[in-house]
């Protein structure tokens, strides 16, 4: 059935309003209006292409991929569709598929400098991955940590920063904070020492860690930090520094996007060493090689240290626990729940986590899944994990004799969201995410024995003039 002139006009008006929202970085509203335009006129490639870009900005890579492919099917000459599909594929680790699309644009526009640069950059990524796989095979499973001896490294007499000669201490953490505020770097000897100690520690931890909060005690859960170091310090200002009397759990995505990820991760790792039984860390989907290479942590690590340090971080990230259970009542994980029922805590405890996450299964879903308001399950908007409804949450909690799921992984305007009848809570602790989303950050206080969640929201604080994604892959700096 042909689209009426009236609907074509209404669709164009909806698209124009969507563009205004997009320009003001109100991506969910833009998506809604692009969707309205598509419902009125589903034959316009540009509408799908624009919505694909909005989905990319909200990290909904699966939806972005679908829309970009639809745009291309409607108009094979619509080159932005190839760019957006390639970007989604890069984010999902499908580098060869991305290369195919960048090559198509380069062939269509051989004299276009931007098209050539994107094709060549993606080609470098594919070659590097092939090279790294070959090197890994030649190393016969030997780890980076086996090749780094931090004890023999010398410290230059000109270095004036904090020194970690003995066990970590509160005074060291205070010195480190002041050093980082000056945008200085911890000496590599002490950085490697922290990583070596933590790899040994985390490798002895289970995949699901049990936490006990004594009656009368307070416990704090924080969500994504994403390299926003000065907002991390603000959490400690508002809620107190970590201590045995003030325990914390940081629920993944410590790094990437924000350009102070090194400062964030060494601060968190330092507190983990200082208070191993009162400071906890879960792995997020950004504690992975592909995300780190695309979204900035690898670039930042190589800029401030070296590629060897970056590889060492990967080994430590591989050992981070996947989930925590607080007082046998609250299940905390970065992403969410599962594509199948009958998943038990005992099964999760047995997961082999010392690896890069697979593309499906429980480990992938713990890092990538999202809740949805509708019952049942649906295809993930991100292209990994699943979307799970309130009935799925209810069955998981009943099956494991739990009361509540706390997860992170998604920007929320107030920094948190209560869903699924109060049985699933999202907490996100990076305010004004990427300096553009305008959201608040939040953390959750739990007081034993009832563990009723109490929320604190806060605004972003100023930071030095280093923009988010400063160290990211050039493919993402040229997004769209």
C-alpha positions in Angstrom: 0.0 0.0 0.0 1.4 3.4 -1.0 2.2 5.9 1.7 -0.1 8.9 1.5 1.2 12.4 1.0 -0.2 13.4 4.4 1.7 10.6 6.2 4.9 11.5 4.3 4.5 15.1 5.5 3.8 14.0 9.1 6.8 11.7 9.0 9.0 14.5 7.8 7.8 16.7 10.7 8.4 13.9 13.2 11.9 13.5 11.9 12.6 17.2 12.1 11.5 17.2 15.8 13.7 14.1 16.4 16.7 15.9 14.9 16.2 18.7 17.4 16.1 16.3 20.3 19.2 14.5 18.9 21.1 17.8 18.6 20.4 18.5 22.2 21.5 15.0 23.2 18.1 13.8 24.2 18.5 10.5 22.5 15.5 8.5 24.0 13.1 11.2 22.9 14.8 11.3 19.4 14.4 7.6 19.1 10.7 7.8 19.9 10.2 10.4 17.2 12.2 8.6 14.6 10.1 5.6 15.4 7.0 7.7 14.8 8.4 8.8 11.5 9.0 5.2 10.5 5.5 4.2 11.4 4.2 6.8 9.1 6.6 6.2 6.3 8.6 3.0 6.5 10.2 3.4 3.1 12.7 6.1 4.0 16.3 4.9 4.6 17.3 8.1 6.3 14.8 7.6 9.2 16.3 4.2 9.9 19.8 5.6 9.5 19.1 8.4 12.0 17.5 6.1 14.5 20.5 3.8 14.1 22.8 6.6 15.1 20.6 7.5 18.1 20.8 3.8 19.2 24.6 3.9 18.9 24.7 6.9 21.2 22.7 5.0 23.8 24.9 1.8 23.3 22.0 -0.2 21.9 24.2 -1.8 19.3 21.9 -4.6 18.4 19.1 -2.2 17.5 21.5 0.1 15.7 22.7 -2.9 13.6 19.2 -3.8 12.6 18.2 -0.3 11.6 21.4 0.3 9.6 20.8 -3.0 7.7 17.2 -1.9 7.0 18.4 1.5 5.7 20.8 -0.3 3.4 18.2 -2.6 2.1 15.9 0.3 1.3 18.7 2.3 -0.4 21.9 0.5 -1.2 23.5 3.9 -2.1 22.8 5.3 1.4 26.5 5.3 2.6 25.8 6.4 6.2 23.9 3.1 6.7 27.2 1.3 6.0 29.1 3.5 8.4 26.5 2.9 11.2 26.4 -0.8 10.6 30.2 -0.9 10.7 30.3 1.0 14.0 27.7 -1.3 15.6 29.7 -4.3 14.4 32.9 -2.9 15.8 31.3 -2.4 19.2 30.1 -6.0 19.2 33.6 -7.3 18.3 32.6 -8.2 14.7 35.5 -6.6 13.1 35.6 -8.4 9.8 31.9 -7.5 9.2 32.7 -3.9 10.0 35.7 -4.0 7.6 33.4 -5.2 4.8 31.2 -2.1 5.2 34.0 0.3 5.5 35.5 -1.2 2.3 32.2 -0.8 0.5 32.1 2.9 1.3 35.8 3.4 0.4 35.2 1.7 -3.0 32.1 3.9 -3.6 34.0 7.0 -2.7 37.7 6.3 -3.5 38.6 10.0 -3.2 36.8 10.6 0.1 39.5 11.1 2.8 37.1 10.2 5.7 36.0 7.0 4.0 39.7 6.0 3.3 40.7 6.7 6.9 37.9 4.7 8.4 38.7 1.7 6.1 42.4 1.9 6.9 41.8 2.2 10.7 39.5 -0.8 10.7 41.9 -2.8 8.6 44.6 -2.0 11.2 42.4 -3.4 13.9 41.7 -6.6 12.0 45.4 -7.1 11.3 46.3 -6.3 14.9 43.9 -8.9 16.2 45.2 -11.5 13.8 48.8 -10.7 15.0 47.9 -10.8 18.7 46.3 -14.3 18.2 49.4 -15.5 16.5 51.6 -14.1 19.3 49.4 -15.7 21.9 49.7 -19.1 20.2 53.5 -18.8 20.1 53.6 -17.9 23.9 52.2 -21.3 24.8 49.8 -19.8 27.4 52.5 -17.8 29.2 50.9 -14.8 30.9 52.2 -11.2 30.8 52.4 -11.3 34.6 55.1 -14.0 34.3 57.2 -11.7 32.2 57.0 -8.6 34.4 59.3 -8.4 37.4 58.3 -5.2 39.2 60.7 -5.9 42.1 63.7 -5.2 39.9 62.4 -1.9 38.5 64.1 1.2 39.7 62.5 4.5 40.7 64.0 7.6 39.3 65.3 10.2 41.9 63.1 12.8 40.1 59.9 10.9 41.0 58.0 12.8 43.7 54.8 10.8 43.9 53.5 8.2 46.4 55.7 5.1 47.0 54.4 1.6 47.8 57.4 0.0 49.4 55.5 -2.1 51.9 51.9 -3.0 52.3 49.3 -0.5 51.1 48.1 2.0 53.7 45.6 4.7 54.1 48.3 7.3 53.9 49.4 5.9 50.6 45.8 6.2 49.3 45.6 9.8 50.5 48.9 10.6 48.8 47.7 8.9 45.6 44.5 11.0 45.6 46.5 14.2 45.8 48.9 13.0 43.2 46.1 12.2 40.8 44.4 15.5 41.4 47.6 17.1 39.9 47.2 14.8 36.9 50.4 12.9 37.7 51.0 9.2 37.1 51.8 6.6 39.7 55.3 5.1 39.0 55.1 2.0 36.9 56.9 -0.1 39.6 54.1 0.5 42.0 51.5 0.2 39.3 52.7 -3.2 38.4 53.0 -4.2 42.0 49.3 -3.4 42.5 48.3 -5.4 39.5 50.5 -8.4 40.5 49.0 -8.5 44.0 45.5 -8.2 42.7 45.8 -10.8 40.1 47.0 -13.2 42.7 44.1 -12.2 45.0 41.3 -12.3 42.5 42.4 -15.6 41.1 41.6 -17.2 44.4 38.1 -15.7 44.6 35.0 -17.5 43.5 32.9 -16.2 40.6 30.1 -15.3 43.0 31.3 -13.7 46.2 29.2 -13.8 49.4 29.2 -10.6 51.5 28.1 -10.4 55.1 26.9 -7.1 56.5 26.5 -7.3 60.3 23.3 -6.0 62.0 23.6 -2.2 62.4 26.1 -2.0 59.6 25.9 0.1 56.4 26.9 -1.1 53.0 27.1 1.0 49.8 26.6 -0.2 46.2 27.9 1.9 43.3 27.3 1.5 39.6 29.3 2.4 36.5 32.1 5.0 37.0 33.5 5.0 33.4 36.7 6.8 34.0 35.1 9.8 35.8 37.7 10.1 38.5 36.6 13.4 40.0 33.0 12.1 40.3 34.4 9.1 42.1 36.1 11.4 44.6 32.7 13.1 45.0 31.1 9.8 46.0 33.7 9.4 48.7 33.1 13.1 49.8 29.3 12.5 50.1 29.4 9.0 51.5 32.8 8.7 53.3 36.0 7.0 52.2 36.1 3.2 52.2 37.0 1.6 55.5 36.2 -1.5 57.5 33.2 0.5 58.9 32.2 1.9 55.5 32.3 -1.0 53.0 31.6 -0.6 49.3 30.8 -2.7 46.2 31.6 -1.2 42.8 29.5 -3.0 40.2 31.6 -3.0 37.1 32.4 -0.6 34.2 35.2 1.2 36.1 36.9 2.3 32.9 36.4 3.5 29.3 34.7 6.6 27.9 35.9 8.9 30.6 39.5 9.9 30.2 40.7 9.4 33.8 40.2 5.6 33.8 43.7 4.9 35.0 43.1 7.1 38.0 39.8 5.4 38.7 41.0 1.8 38.4 44.2 2.3 40.5 42.1 4.1 43.2 39.6 1.2 43.3 42.4 -1.4 43.2 44.2 0.3 46.0 41.2 0.2 48.2 40.6 -3.4 47.4 44.1 -4.2 48.6 43.7 -2.0 51.7 40.3 -3.5 52.7 40.0 -6.9 50.9 37.1 -8.0 53.1 35.3 -4.6 53.0 35.7 -3.4 49.4 34.4 -5.4 46.5 34.5 -5.1 42.7 32.4 -6.9 40.0 33.4 -7.2 36.4 31.4 -5.2 33.8 31.1 -5.6 30.1 33.7 -2.8 29.7 36.4 -4.9 31.6 37.0 -6.7 28.3 39.6 -6.4 25.5 37.2 -5.3 22.7 35.5 -2.5 24.8 38.9 -1.3 26.1 40.3 -1.1 22.6 37.3 0.8 21.2 36.3 3.1 24.1 39.6 4.4 25.4 41.1 2.4 28.3 43.7 0.7 26.2 44.6 3.9 24.5 44.8 5.7 27.8 46.9 2.9 29.4 49.3 2.9 26.5 49.6 6.7 26.7 50.2 6.8 30.4 52.2 3.5 30.7 52.6 0.9 27.9 51.0 -1.9 25.9 52.4 -4.4 28.4 50.5 -2.7 31.2 47.4 -2.8 29.1 47.8 -6.6 28.6 48.4 -7.0 32.4 45.2 -5.2 33.1 43.4 -7.7 30.8 44.7 -10.6 32.9 43.5 -8.9 36.1 40.1 -8.1 34.6 39.6 -11.7 33.6 39.7 -12.7 37.2 37.2 -10.1 38.6 34.2 -11.8 40.2 31.0 -11.8 38.2 28.5 -11.3 40.9 28.0 -10.8 44.7 25.3 -11.9 47.1 24.7 -9.7 50.2 23.4 -11.5 53.3 21.9 -14.3 51.3 19.2 -11.8 50.2 20.5 -9.4 47.4 22.0 -10.6 44.1 24.3 -7.9 42.6 25.7 -8.2 39.1 26.6 -5.7 36.4 24.2 -6.6 33.6 21.3 -8.8 34.5 19.6 -12.2 34.3 19.4 -15.0 31.8 17.8 -16.4 28.7 16.7 -19.5 30.5 15.1 -20.3 33.9 16.5 -22.6 36.6 19.8 -20.8 36.8 21.1 -21.4 40.3 23.8 -19.6 42.3 25.7 -22.8 42.5 25.8 -23.0 38.7 27.1 -19.4 38.6 29.7 -20.2 41.2 31.2 -22.8 38.8 31.5 -20.5 35.8 35.0 -20.4 34.2 35.4 -16.6 34.2 39.2 -16.4 33.5 38.6 -15.4 29.8 37.0 -12.9 27.5 33.2 -13.3 27.7 31.6 -15.6 25.2 28.9 -14.3 22.8 26.1 -16.1 24.7 25.5 -18.1 27.9 25.4 -17.1 31.6 28.7 -15.2 31.7 27.7 -13.0 28.7 24.3 -12.4 30.2 25.6 -11.4 33.6 27.6 -8.6 31.9 25.2 -7.5 29.1 21.5 -8.2 29.9 18.9 -5.5 30.7 15.5 -5.5 32.3 12.3 -4.7 30.3 8.9 -3.7 31.7 7.0 -6.4 29.7 6.8 -10.0 30.9 8.9 -12.6 29.3 12.1 -12.1 27.3 13.1 -10.3 24.1 16.1 -9.8 21.9 18.8 -7.7 23.4 18.9 -4.1 22.2 22.6 -4.3 22.7 23.3 -7.3 20.5 24.5 -9.3 23.5 22.7 -10.8 26.5 18.9 -10.7 26.8 16.1 -8.5 27.9 14.2 -9.9 30.9 10.8 -9.1 32.3 9.5 -8.9 35.9 8.3 -12.6 35.7 11.9 -13.7 34.9 13.2 -11.7 37.9 10.5 -13.2 40.1 11.3 -16.8 39.1 15.1 -16.2 39.5 14.7 -14.8 43.0 12.3 -17.5 44.1 14.5 -20.3 42.7 17.5 -18.9 44.7 15.7 -17.8 47.8 16.6 -14.2 47.2 14.8 -10.9 47.7 16.3 -8.4 45.2 18.4 -7.9 42.1 20.7 -4.9 41.9 22.4 -4.2 38.6 24.0 -1.3 36.7 24.9 -1.0 33.0 22.3 1.6 32.0 22.2 5.4 32.3 19.2 6.6 34.4 18.2 10.2 34.7 18.2 10.2 38.5 21.1 7.7 38.7 18.9 4.9 39.6 15.6 3.2 38.7 13.4 0.8 40.6 11.6 -1.7 38.4 9.9 -5.1 38.4 7.7 -4.3 41.3 10.6 -3.2 43.4 12.6 -6.4 42.9 15.1 -5.1 40.3 17.1 -1.9 40.9 19.5 -0.2 38.4 22.2 2.0 39.8 24.5 4.2 37.6 27.1 6.3 39.3 28.6 8.4 36.4 26.8 11.7 36.3 26.5 13.7 33.1 27.8 10.6 31.4 30.4 11.4 28.7 29.9 15.1 29.6 26.7 15.1 27.5 23.9 13.0 28.9 22.8 15.4 31.7 21.9 12.5 34.1 22.6 12.4 37.8 24.7 9.7 39.3 23.6 7.7 42.4 24.7 5.2 45.0 22.7 2.8 47.2 23.0 2.5 51.0 21.8 -0.7 52.6 21.5 -1.0 56.4 21.4 -4.4 58.0 19.4 -6.3 59.0 16.5 -5.2 56.7 18.8 -4.0 53.8 16.1 -1.6 52.6 17.7 0.5 49.7 18.3 4.2 50.3 19.3 6.3 47.3 21.5 9.3 47.0 21.6 11.2 43.7 24.2 13.8 42.8 25.3 16.1 40.0 28.6 15.9 38.1 31.5 17.9 39.4 34.1 19.8 37.3 37.1 18.0 36.0 40.3 19.0 34.1 39.9 19.9 30.5 40.4 16.4 29.0 37.4 15.4 27.0 35.7 11.9 27.3 36.8 9.5 24.6 40.1 11.3 24.3 41.9 8.0 24.0 39.2 6.1 22.1 39.7 4.4 18.8 39.5 6.9 15.9 36.6 4.8 14.5 34.5 6.0 17.4 35.8 9.5 17.4 34.4 9.7 13.9 31.1 8.1 14.9 28.3 8.5 12.4 
